[in-house]
Amino acid sequence: MALLLVAGGTGAAGRATAREALGRGWQVRSLSRTLPAPTRVLDGVEYVRADAASGSGLAAALDGVEVVIDTLEARRGRALRGYPLAGRRLLDAARGSGVDRAVSVSIMACDQFPLRYYRSKVAKEQVYAAHALPTTVVRCGQFHDVLGSLFERGERFGFLPILPQARLQPIDLSDVARALVDAAQAPAGGFLLTAACGPEVRSMRSLAGAWRTATGSTARVVDLPVPGRIGRSLAEGRNLMADAAFGTVTFEQWLARRAIARADPRG
């Protein structure tokens, strides 16, 4: 099988994608600004250092690559401001290196919410849509891991924050990876926007309840109402897409797997 590059391959989504691609017989190279600690290395993955934001190291990282899967992330500050440009630099370098196609992960309904983080996702999607290289963007539902981190942080202060009007289709990272590698293996040509969400539509209240049950938490569930356009979009379910129920792992199954992993003395 040919060589696949996972940009952002040391992050949570990137690691899951690299693991999925290895399982399907791809040669896998991981691109990141820093190399992973020895305990975070996946057997069979080649790790290289490069920076899409500056373009440094991209040509060498892309040498011999057939397909790029972009799981790069930016949350704040300069990285967030430069996020779309980093996507363009990665695509330009990929085309210059003879890459056949590129796939990027994005967020379900990111164009429905006027948040800076979501606007950066839309801007990067537009970069992918306009590029000469054949590209696919896979919009995914909220990751189980992100919800878990939200509840875990709130629990430290004795409460689980929820948006009372919000319903979500949370998805497991293994299912995200499966959707991305599926897209990488599909015939190339033009631009394609697809979606992959979890197997269930759930209220945030029910997800918080599942967390409390699984973890034995006594933290209070606290409503954080969201007014304005964002609140209306959530109430109207604009972040949902029943036809995109691609995932197979439920939030409860993720919680059970998380408990087993944390109980393992090997980490």
Backbone as CSV, one residue per row, in Angstrom:
resi,resn,N_x,N_y,N_z,CA_x,CA_y,CA_z,C_x,C_y,C_z
1,MET,0.845,-1.191,0.000,0.000,0.000,0.000,0.880,1.240,0.000
2,ALA,0.368,2.330,-0.548,1.126,3.572,-0.696,1.262,4.302,0.635
3,LEU,1.984,5.426,0.572,2.296,6.193,1.769,1.228,7.245,2.037
4,LEU,0.739,7.274,3.273,-0.264,8.233,3.718,0.345,9.098,4.814
5,LEU,0.183,10.406,4.690,0.679,11.338,5.696,-0.475,11.818,6.562
6,VAL,-0.327,11.702,7.881,-1.299,12.268,8.814,-0.692,13.549,9.377
7,ALA,-1.221,14.691,8.965,-0.776,15.973,9.500,-1.449,16.180,10.852
8,GLY,-0.647,16.434,11.878,-1.191,16.458,13.235,-1.307,15.061,13.805
9,GLY,-0.424,14.192,13.385,-0.531,12.778,13.744,-0.217,12.443,15.183
10,THR,0.227,13.410,15.978,0.482,13.140,17.394,-0.689,13.569,18.282
11,GLY,-1.692,14.241,17.720,-2.888,14.596,18.481,-3.831,13.412,18.602
12,ALA,-4.912,13.588,19.343,-5.835,12.476,19.598,-6.456,11.953,18.305
13,ALA,-6.992,12.846,17.484,-7.602,12.411,16.225,-6.541,11.870,15.275
14,GLY,-5.369,12.504,15.263,-4.294,12.048,14.389,-3.799,10.663,14.742
15,ARG,-3.623,10.401,16.042,-3.179,9.067,16.467,-4.193,8.001,16.079
16,ALA,-5.472,8.301,16.288,-6.518,7.342,15.924,-6.518,7.086,14.420
17,THR,-6.292,8.143,13.642,-6.264,8.008,12.185,-5.053,7.204,11.731
18,ALA,-3.906,7.470,12.325,-2.707,6.700,11.984,-2.910,5.218,12.294
19,ARG,-3.517,4.951,13.441,-3.762,3.550,13.826,-4.716,2.872,12.844
20,GLU,-5.767,3.579,12.437,-6.724,3.028,11.478,-6.062,2.768,10.129
21,ALA,-5.258,3.708,9.662,-4.590,3.541,8.375,-3.606,2.376,8.393
22,LEU,-2.867,2.232,9.492,-1.965,1.089,9.627,-2.734,-0.221,9.531
23,GLY,-3.886,-0.260,10.196,-4.696,-1.470,10.189,-5.202,-1.848,8.811
24,ARG,-5.265,-0.887,7.913,-5.729,-1.152,6.543,-4.570,-1.381,5.573
25,GLY,-3.351,-1.387,6.114,-2.207,-1.717,5.271,-1.466,-0.548,4.674
26,TRP,-1.830,0.677,5.019,-1.099,1.843,4.524,0.271,1.941,5.203
27,GLN,1.249,2.468,4.485,2.442,3.006,5.132,2.042,4.373,5.689
28,VAL,2.429,4.663,6.910,1.945,5.876,7.562,3.113,6.725,8.053
29,ARG,3.033,8.011,7.716,3.977,9.008,8.215,3.182,10.050,9.000
30,SER,3.696,10.465,10.133,3.041,11.459,10.989,3.828,12.750,10.969
31,LEU,3.135,13.847,10.693,3.746,15.177,10.679,3.282,15.963,11.899
32,SER,4.218,16.568,12.616,3.879,17.425,13.751,5.044,18.374,14.006
33,ARG,4.773,19.441,14.760,5.840,20.403,15.047,6.866,19.843,16.020
34,THR,6.436,18.921,16.892,7.362,18.267,17.813,7.154,16.763,17.727
35,LEU,8.191,16.020,17.937,8.096,14.563,17.889,7.499,14.037,19.191
36,PRO,6.787,12.921,19.135,6.138,12.400,20.341,7.129,11.771,21.306
37,ALA,6.721,11.708,22.573,7.509,10.979,23.566,7.532,9.502,23.196
38,PRO,8.566,8.774,23.588,8.655,7.348,23.238,7.417,6.540,23.614
39,THR,6.768,6.905,24.709,5.586,6.169,25.142,4.376,6.441,24.265
40,ARG,4.448,7.469,23.394,3.319,7.837,22.541,3.537,7.413,21.087
41,VAL,4.619,6.736,20.815,4.925,6.305,19.453,4.111,5.066,19.097
42,LEU,3.532,5.066,17.898,2.835,3.890,17.395,3.786,3.078,16.528
43,ASP,3.882,1.788,16.797,4.737,0.922,15.995,4.305,0.967,14.529
44,GLY,5.262,1.169,13.647,4.977,1.173,12.220,4.780,2.555,11.635
45,VAL,4.683,3.589,12.489,4.517,4.957,11.999,5.878,5.650,11.941
46,GLU,6.120,6.352,10.842,7.323,7.176,10.702,6.977,8.591,11.162
47,TYR,7.738,9.142,12.082,7.457,10.470,12.629,8.449,11.488,12.072
48,VAL,7.890,12.616,11.566,8.724,13.686,11.035,8.278,15.008,11.630
49,ARG,9.223,15.937,11.691,8.929,17.263,12.240,8.753,18.259,11.095
50,ALA,7.622,18.969,11.091,7.358,20.016,10.103,6.294,20.938,10.675
51,ASP,6.150,22.120,10.073,5.212,23.126,10.583,4.400,23.691,9.427
52,ALA,3.121,23.358,9.388,2.269,23.863,8.311,2.071,25.369,8.414
53,ALA,2.128,25.920,9.619,1.911,27.356,9.796,2.988,28.175,9.092
54,SER,4.229,27.720,9.158,5.333,28.443,8.528,5.742,27.831,7.195
55,GLY,5.373,26.586,6.966,5.795,25.854,5.780,7.092,25.110,5.965
56,SER,7.742,25.295,7.121,9.038,24.667,7.369,8.928,23.147,7.381
57,GLY,9.756,22.483,6.580,9.824,21.030,6.586,8.751,20.320,5.793
58,LEU,7.818,21.054,5.182,6.698,20.390,4.508,7.144,19.582,3.290
59,ALA,8.029,20.137,2.491,8.450,19.434,1.274,9.056,18.075,1.597
60,ALA,9.933,18.035,2.597,10.556,16.767,2.982,9.522,15.812,3.568
61,ALA,8.604,16.338,4.372,7.591,15.483,4.996,6.663,14.861,3.972
62,LEU,6.450,15.546,2.847,5.507,15.086,1.824,6.162,14.253,0.728
63,ASP,7.445,14.079,0.801,8.147,13.323,-0.231,7.630,11.891,-0.314
64,GLY,7.142,11.506,-1.481,6.665,10.146,-1.701,5.252,9.877,-1.216
65,VAL,4.577,10.879,-0.662,3.235,10.702,-0.101,2.186,10.673,-1.211
66,GLU,1.217,9.777,-1.091,0.116,9.697,-2.052,-1.106,10.474,-1.560
67,VAL,-1.424,10.341,-0.262,-2.631,10.964,0.292,-2.276,11.637,1.612
68,VAL,-2.865,12.817,1.844,-2.713,13.538,3.106,-4.044,13.527,3.851
69,ILE,-3.995,13.219,5.137,-5.146,13.416,6.016,-4.750,14.478,7.032
70,ASP,-5.499,15.569,7.050,-5.180,16.742,7.853,-6.030,16.751,9.120
71,THR,-5.393,16.477,10.262,-6.071,16.557,11.557,-5.477,17.669,12.418
72,LEU,-4.801,18.624,11.764,-4.202,19.726,12.495,-5.265,20.527,13.234
73,GLU,-4.876,21.093,14.365,-5.813,21.814,15.224,-5.204,23.137,15.654
74,ALA,-6.072,24.113,15.930,-5.649,25.397,16.489,-6.792,25.904,17.355
75,ARG,-6.461,26.361,18.535,-7.494,26.750,19.493,-7.536,28.244,19.786
76,ARG,-6.391,28.898,19.752,-6.380,30.293,20.200,-5.184,31.041,19.621
77,GLY,-5.226,32.362,19.776,-4.101,33.204,19.450,-3.657,33.136,17.997
78,ARG,-2.349,33.251,17.798,-1.782,33.281,16.462,-2.091,32.004,15.688
79,ALA,-2.070,30.863,16.369,-2.339,29.590,15.686,-3.742,29.582,15.092
80,LEU,-4.716,30.098,15.842,-6.089,30.125,15.346,-6.222,31.108,14.185
81,ARG,-5.589,32.263,14.302,-5.654,33.255,13.222,-5.036,32.704,11.936
82,GLY,-3.971,31.938,12.077,-3.288,31.405,10.906,-3.761,30.039,10.454
83,TYR,-4.810,29.529,11.070,-5.260,28.158,10.783,-5.622,27.940,9.311
84,PRO,-6.431,28.806,8.695,-6.730,28.595,7.271,-5.486,28.679,6.389
85,LEU,-4.579,29.626,6.683,-3.357,29.762,5.894,-2.486,28.520,6.024
86,ALA,-2.433,27.934,7.222,-1.671,26.696,7.405,-2.241,25.592,6.523
87,GLY,-3.567,25.544,6.419,-4.192,24.564,5.531,-3.796,24.791,4.082
88,ARG,-3.775,26.062,3.667,-3.384,26.370,2.292,-1.925,25.979,2.035
89,ARG,-1.048,26.280,2.978,0.367,25.934,2.795,0.551,24.426,2.687
90,LEU,-0.192,23.687,3.505,-0.097,22.227,3.438,-0.573,21.728,2.079
91,LEU,-1.695,22.257,1.582,-2.214,21.818,0.288,-1.290,22.218,-0.849
92,ASP,-0.767,23.447,-0.807,0.159,23.881,-1.865,1.390,22.980,-1.909
93,ALA,1.940,22.670,-0.743,3.117,21.798,-0.694,2.765,20.392,-1.154
94,ALA,1.568,19.924,-0.802,1.133,18.587,-1.217,1.005,18.504,-2.735
95,ARG,0.404,19.521,-3.333,0.267,19.522,-4.793,1.636,19.578,-5.462
96,GLY,2.525,20.394,-4.899,3.869,20.490,-5.452,4.662,19.204,-5.332
97,SER,4.283,18.353,-4.378,4.988,17.084,-4.166,4.342,15.928,-4.912
98,GLY,3.262,16.204,-5.648,2.610,15.147,-6.421,1.608,14.316,-5.652
99,VAL,1.123,14.826,-4.512,0.093,14.116,-3.738,-1.190,14.026,-4.560
100,ASP,-1.891,12.900,-4.470,-3.107,12.683,-5.259,-4.311,13.431,-4.709
101,ARG,-4.476,13.470,-3.380,-5.651,14.085,-2.783,-5.385,14.327,-1.304
102,ALA,-6.241,15.161,-0.714,-6.118,15.497,0.703,-7.491,15.459,1.356
103,VAL,-7.502,15.048,2.617,-8.727,14.937,3.413,-8.525,15.730,4.690
104,SER,-9.541,16.485,5.100,-9.446,17.255,6.333,-10.649,16.982,7.220
105,VAL,-10.414,16.939,8.519,-11.505,16.815,9.481,-11.998,18.214,9.831
106,SER,-13.315,18.348,10.011,-13.918,19.613,10.413,-15.034,19.324,11.415
107,ILE,-15.851,20.321,11.712,-16.886,20.207,12.746,-18.263,20.306,12.113
108,MET,-19.158,19.431,12.524,-20.521,19.450,12.049,-21.156,20.827,12.262
109,ALA,-21.757,21.371,11.206,-22.511,22.627,11.268,-21.675,23.803,11.748
110,CYS,-20.383,23.781,11.442,-19.536,24.894,11.897,-19.965,26.219,11.280
111,ASP,-20.674,26.169,10.164,-21.142,27.394,9.529,-22.419,27.950,10.153
112,GLN,-22.950,27.276,11.172,-24.179,27.703,11.824,-23.944,28.478,13.113
113,PHE,-22.694,28.570,13.562,-22.411,29.143,14.878,-21.350,30.235,14.758
114,PRO,-21.684,31.485,15.128,-20.763,32.614,14.959,-19.721,32.697,16.062
115,LEU,-18.954,31.638,16.195,-17.865,31.588,17.162,-16.538,31.631,16.404
116,ARG,-15.552,32.287,16.987,-14.276,32.460,16.299,-13.658,31.119,15.919
117,TYR,-13.702,30.169,16.826,-13.129,28.850,16.552,-13.841,28.191,15.375
118,TYR,-15.179,28.277,15.358,-15.932,27.678,14.270,-15.698,28.427,12.956
119,ARG,-15.566,29.755,13.028,-15.304,30.513,11.800,-13.975,30.105,11.182
120,SER,-13.001,29.765,12.020,-11.715,29.314,11.478,-11.875,27.988,10.733
121,LYS,-12.760,27.131,11.227,-13.022,25.870,10.537,-13.670,26.116,9.177
122,VAL,-14.634,27.046,9.138,-15.285,27.375,7.868,-14.272,27.933,6.879
123,ALA,-13.410,28.824,7.353,-12.402,29.405,6.472,-11.470,28.333,5.910
124,LYS,-11.110,27.369,6.719,-10.236,26.305,6.224,-10.986,25.405,5.237
125,GLU,-12.260,25.139,5.511,-13.062,24.380,4.550,-13.071,25.079,3.189
126,GLN,-13.181,26.399,3.199,-13.201,27.157,1.954,-11.873,27.049,1.215
127,VAL,-10.779,27.001,1.962,-9.464,26.784,1.350,-9.442,25.435,0.638
128,TYR,-9.946,24.423,1.294,-9.979,23.082,0.699,-10.889,23.036,-0.524
129,ALA,-12.041,23.701,-0.425,-13.000,23.676,-1.531,-12.453,24.363,-2.781
130,ALA,-11.636,25.401,-2.590,-11.154,26.193,-3.722,-9.840,25.676,-4.307
131,HIS,-9.198,24.731,-3.658,-7.858,24.331,-4.077,-7.886,23.439,-5.308
132,ALA,-6.809,23.509,-6.100,-6.708,22.692,-7.308,-6.526,21.207,-7.003
133,LEU,-5.991,20.895,-5.847,-5.819,19.492,-5.456,-7.184,18.886,-5.121
134,PRO,-7.484,17.667,-5.563,-8.729,17.020,-5.139,-8.776,16.887,-3.614
135,THR,-9.859,17.341,-3.005,-9.947,17.371,-1.546,-11.314,16.903,-1.057
136,THR,-11.312,16.418,0.184,-12.545,16.061,0.886,-12.482,16.633,2.288
137,VAL,-13.571,17.230,2.738,-13.711,17.671,4.124,-14.776,16.807,4.791
138,VAL,-14.425,16.229,5.927,-15.358,15.388,6.683,-15.752,16.154,7.947
139,ARG,-16.982,16.620,7.997,-17.501,17.289,9.190,-17.956,16.228,10.186
140,CYS,-17.444,16.311,11.405,-17.744,15.300,12.417,-18.509,15.907,13.590
141,GLY,-19.283,15.053,14.257,-19.953,15.459,15.485,-18.942,15.662,16.601
142,GLN,-19.444,16.095,17.754,-18.568,16.334,18.905,-17.907,15.035,19.340
143,PHE,-16.604,15.083,19.581,-15.889,13.880,20.005,-16.289,13.510,21.439
144,HIS,-16.418,12.205,21.692,-16.650,11.741,23.069,-15.584,12.297,24.009
145,ASP,-14.342,12.297,23.552,-13.240,12.748,24.403,-13.398,14.207,24.828
146,VAL,-13.921,15.044,23.922,-14.107,16.457,24.244,-15.185,16.620,25.306
147,LEU,-16.280,15.890,25.156,-17.329,15.932,26.183,-16.795,15.438,27.518
148,GLY,-16.027,14.347,27.471,-15.453,13.818,28.706,-14.557,14.831,29.388
149,SER,-13.749,15.539,28.611,-12.871,16.561,29.193,-13.674,17.694,29.804
150,LEU,-14.762,18.094,29.143,-15.623,19.154,29.671,-16.206,18.760,31.022
151,PHE,-16.749,17.552,31.099,-17.346,17.099,32.361,-16.277,16.912,33.437
152,GLU,-15.127,16.405,33.046,-14.058,16.176,34.018,-13.572,17.491,34.619
153,ARG,-13.433,18.520,33.783,-13.006,19.822,34.296,-14.059,20.414,35.226
154,GLY,-15.321,20.310,34.837,-16.376,20.845,35.687,-16.483,20.115,37.009
155,GLU,-16.252,18.807,36.973,-16.379,17.999,38.186,-15.398,18.449,39.270
156,ARG,-14.259,18.975,38.874,-13.283,19.461,39.853,-13.857,20.587,40.703
157,PHE,-14.848,21.270,40.149,-15.474,22.374,40.868,-16.873,22.008,41.364
158,GLY,-17.223,20.720,41.256,-18.474,20.233,41.822,-19.684,20.348,40.931
159,PHE,-19.491,20.614,39.636,-20.667,20.696,38.766,-20.320,20.197,37.362
160,LEU,-21.367,19.753,36.653,-21.229,19.331,35.267,-21.984,20.336,34.404
161,PRO,-21.289,21.145,33.609,-21.965,22.180,32.826,-22.648,21.602,31.595
162,ILE,-23.880,22.018,31.355,-24.582,21.598,30.143,-25.297,22.794,29.525
163,LEU,-25.542,22.704,28.243,-26.391,23.661,27.547,-27.769,23.010,27.452
164,PRO,-28.754,23.505,28.178,-30.024,22.773,28.308,-30.754,22.567,26.991
165,GLN,-30.548,23.465,26.021,-31.251,23.318,24.750,-30.487,22.482,23.738
166,ALA,-29.296,22.018,24.119,-28.426,21.353,23.153,-28.679,19.858,23.067
167,ARG,-28.775,19.395,21.830,-28.712,17.971,21.526,-27.488,17.748,20.640
168,LEU,-26.807,16.642,20.857,-25.559,16.360,20.159,-25.601,14.967,19.541
169,GLN,-24.712,14.737,18.578,-24.481,13.401,18.015,-23.017,13.053,18.227
170,PRO,-22.611,12.815,19.472,-21.187,12.614,19.753,-20.650,11.355,19.083
171,ILE,-19.383,11.437,18.703,-18.764,10.359,17.929,-17.429,9.971,18.556
172,ASP,-17.102,8.701,18.454,-15.853,8.184,18.982,-14.713,8.461,18.001
173,LEU,-13.524,8.673,18.526,-12.375,8.946,17.668,-12.068,7.789,16.721
174,SER,-12.345,6.571,17.136,-12.115,5.439,16.228,-13.034,5.522,15.012
175,ASP,-14.256,6.031,15.210,-15.181,6.204,14.093,-14.786,7.395,13.231
176,VAL,-14.286,8.459,13.859,-13.754,9.592,13.095,-12.622,9.112,12.187
177,ALA,-11.716,8.346,12.749,-10.589,7.831,11.974,-11.069,6.970,10.815
178,ARG,-12.056,6.152,11.067,-12.598,5.290,10.011,-13.168,6.130,8.875
179,ALA,-13.884,7.198,9.216,-14.461,8.074,8.183,-13.365,8.767,7.374
180,LEU,-12.301,9.214,8.048,-11.222,9.905,7.351,-10.468,8.974,6.414
181,VAL,-10.192,7.761,6.870,-9.460,6.830,6.013,-10.354,6.336,4.875
182,ASP,-11.647,6.173,5.137,-12.576,5.878,4.036,-12.471,6.938,2.953
183,ALA,-12.470,8.209,3.370,-12.382,9.308,2.411,-11.051,9.285,1.668
184,ALA,-9.986,8.927,2.375,-8.665,8.854,1.747,-8.602,7.765,0.683
185,GLN,-9.376,6.720,0.853,-9.347,5.597,-0.074,-10.380,5.719,-1.186
186,ALA,-11.235,6.750,-1.125,-12.248,6.944,-2.155,-11.607,7.517,-3.415
187,PRO,-12.250,7.349,-4.569,-11.704,7.932,-5.806,-11.558,9.443,-5.681
188,ALA,-10.455,9.962,-6.189,-10.180,11.395,-6.094,-10.822,12.141,-7.248
189,GLY,-11.186,13.407,-6.982,-11.726,14.243,-8.042,-12.534,15.397,-7.495
190,GLY,-12.072,16.636,-7.697,-12.823,17.801,-7.253,-12.850,17.929,-5.742
191,PHE,-13.916,18.566,-5.250,-14.103,18.784,-3.817,-15.369,18.066,-3.357
192,LEU,-15.264,17.429,-2.166,-16.413,16.735,-1.596,-16.536,17.101,-0.128
193,LEU,-17.738,17.468,0.293,-18.034,17.738,1.704,-18.912,16.621,2.222
194,THR,-18.442,15.888,3.238,-19.195,14.786,3.806,-19.352,14.996,5.311
195,ALA,-20.109,14.102,5.954,-20.359,14.236,7.390,-20.332,12.871,8.054
196,ALA,-19.897,12.861,9.300,-19.856,11.627,10.093,-20.170,11.975,11.540
197,CYS,-21.297,11.480,12.025,-21.690,11.717,13.413,-21.843,10.385,14.139
198,GLY,-22.063,10.477,15.445,-22.224,9.279,16.246,-23.551,8.588,16.013
199,PRO,-23.764,7.441,16.654,-24.945,6.630,16.389,-26.224,7.132,17.045
200,GLU,-26.116,8.116,17.974,-27.288,8.567,18.724,-27.357,10.083,18.803
201,VAL,-28.585,10.603,18.775,-28.830,12.003,19.109,-29.173,12.052,20.586
202,ARG,-28.392,12.818,21.351,-28.544,12.838,22.800,-28.607,14.278,23.314
203,SER,-29.413,14.501,24.327,-29.371,15.785,25.013,-28.116,15.838,25.875
204,MET,-27.611,17.045,26.102,-26.452,17.168,26.987,-26.797,16.702,28.395
205,ARG,-28.056,16.867,28.791,-28.459,16.415,30.122,-28.315,14.899,30.248
206,SER,-28.721,14.172,29.216,-28.606,12.708,29.279,-27.139,12.279,29.238
207,LEU,-26.319,13.009,28.515,-24.894,12.682,28.470,-24.234,12.934,29.819
208,ALA,-24.623,14.035,30.482,-24.108,14.301,31.828,-24.571,13.228,32.801
209,GLY,-25.811,12.759,32.647,-26.308,11.681,33.501,-25.532,10.396,33.292
210,ALA,-25.190,10.107,32.034,-24.399,8.911,31.749,-23.017,9.031,32.390
211,TRP,-22.445,10.228,32.362,-21.147,10.455,33.003,-21.240,10.209,34.504
212,ARG,-22.276,10.743,35.137,-22.429,10.583,36.588,-22.567,9.109,36.952
213,THR,-23.365,8.381,36.168,-23.571,6.955,36.445,-22.277,6.175,36.290
214,ALA,-21.558,6.424,35.210,-20.350,5.650,34.919,-19.217,5.956,35.880
215,THR,-19.124,7.200,36.321,-17.984,7.609,37.146,-18.314,7.656,38.633
216,GLY,-19.601,7.530,38.977,-19.993,7.664,40.377,-19.932,9.101,40.862
217,SER,-19.945,10.039,39.944,-19.829,11.450,40.297,-21.059,11.925,41.072
218,THR,-20.827,12.799,42.033,-21.926,13.447,42.765,-22.036,14.925,42.367
219,ALA,-21.333,15.322,41.339,-21.383,16.715,40.880,-22.784,17.058,40.384
220,ARG,-23.200,18.282,40.642,-24.504,18.759,40.191,-24.464,19.061,38.694
221,VAL,-25.552,18.773,38.012,-25.704,19.161,36.614,-26.238,20.591,36.601
222,VAL,-25.490,21.486,35.985,-25.822,22.908,36.010,-26.118,23.393,34.594
223,ASP,-27.300,24.000,34.414,-27.678,24.552,33.127,-26.931,25.859,32.858
224,LEU,-26.405,25.986,31.657,-25.783,27.227,31.205,-26.509,27.664,29.939
225,PRO,-27.651,28.336,30.085,-28.437,28.727,28.907,-27.624,29.601,27.958
226,VAL,-27.849,29.410,26.668,-27.141,30.180,25.645,-28.166,31.020,24.885
227,PRO,-28.110,32.327,25.025,-29.072,33.184,24.325,-28.645,33.457,22.884
228,GLY,-29.475,34.189,22.173,-29.119,34.677,20.848,-29.103,33.612,19.776
229,ARG,-28.350,33.918,18.714,-28.325,33.056,17.536,-27.816,31.658,17.843
230,ILE,-26.796,31.563,18.699,-26.252,30.244,19.026,-27.300,29.402,19.740
231,GLY,-27.981,30.007,20.707,-29.028,29.276,21.418,-30.147,28.836,20.492
232,ARG,-30.550,29.695,19.571,-31.608,29.333,18.618,-31.157,28.195,17.710
233,SER,-29.912,28.271,17.256,-29.402,27.213,16.374,-29.384,25.862,17.081
234,LEU,-28.988,25.872,18.365,-28.989,24.628,19.135,-30.404,24.118,19.345
235,ALA,-31.314,25.016,19.705,-32.700,24.611,19.955,-33.345,24.044,18.694
236,GLU,-32.952,24.567,17.544,-33.513,24.100,16.276,-32.787,22.866,15.733
237,GLY,-31.740,22.429,16.429,-31.022,21.228,16.012,-30.219,21.395,14.738
238,ARG,-29.723,22.609,14.491,-28.962,22.834,13.267,-27.606,22.142,13.278
239,ASN,-27.181,21.681,14.440,-25.920,20.952,14.553,-26.101,19.455,14.364
240,LEU,-27.305,19.022,14.024,-27.605,17.595,13.912,-27.802,17.206,12.455
241,MET,-27.503,15.954,12.156,-27.738,15.421,10.817,-27.977,13.916,10.945
242,ALA,-29.238,13.550,11.010,-29.587,12.143,11.228,-29.001,11.236,10.147
243,ASP,-28.928,11.742,8.916,-28.413,10.926,7.814,-26.921,10.661,7.933
244,ALA,-26.247,11.387,8.836,-24.799,11.233,8.990,-24.441,10.343,10.178
245,ALA,-25.377,9.511,10.630,-25.116,8.625,11.770,-24.175,7.507,11.335
246,PHE,-22.907,7.819,11.283,-21.870,6.914,10.773,-21.252,6.081,11.883
247,GLY,-21.105,6.664,13.058,-20.401,6.007,14.146,-21.141,4.818,14.719
248,THR,-20.406,3.981,15.441,-20.976,2.779,16.066,-20.806,2.770,17.574
249,VAL,-19.906,3.585,18.110,-19.579,3.569,19.542,-20.402,4.630,20.268
250,THR,-21.215,4.223,21.239,-22.021,5.161,22.008,-21.183,5.820,23.098
251,PHE,-21.738,6.862,23.702,-21.034,7.548,24.782,-20.831,6.612,25.970
252,GLU,-21.853,5.787,26.286,-21.712,4.834,27.388,-20.621,3.811,27.107
253,GLN,-20.522,3.357,25.873,-19.459,2.409,25.519,-18.085,3.064,25.638
254,TRP,-18.000,4.333,25.228,-16.744,5.048,25.391,-16.384,5.188,26.865
255,LEU,-17.357,5.495,27.708,-17.108,5.617,29.141,-16.612,4.299,29.731
256,ALA,-17.221,3.190,29.301,-16.794,1.885,29.809,-15.364,1.574,29.379
257,ARG,-15.038,1.880,28.145,-13.682,1.641,27.635,-12.677,2.544,28.353
258,ARG,-13.086,3.779,28.618,-12.223,4.721,29.330,-11.920,4.205,30.735
259,ALA,-12.926,3.646,31.415,-12.722,3.119,32.766,-11.755,1.956,32.767
260,ILE,-11.869,1.095,31.765,-10.951,-0.050,31.659,-9.527,0.429,31.426
261,ALA,-9.369,1.425,30.528,-8.037,1.943,30.217,-7.401,2.583,31.456
262,ARG,-8.189,3.290,32.250,-7.639,3.953,33.431,-7.317,2.967,34.547
263,ALA,-7.971,1.825,34.529,-7.699,0.805,35.534,-6.469,-0.038,35.196
264,ASP,-6.017,0.049,33.939,-4.868,-0.731,33.476,-3.592,-0.095,34.061
265,PRO,-2.824,-0.814,34.861,-1.613,-0.243,35.442,-0.565,0.145,34.422
266,ARG,-0.679,-0.371,33.209,0.286,-0.016,32.161,-0.086,1.318,31.521
267,GLY,-1.222,1.940,31.957,-1.601,3.259,31.440,-2.473,3.190,30.244
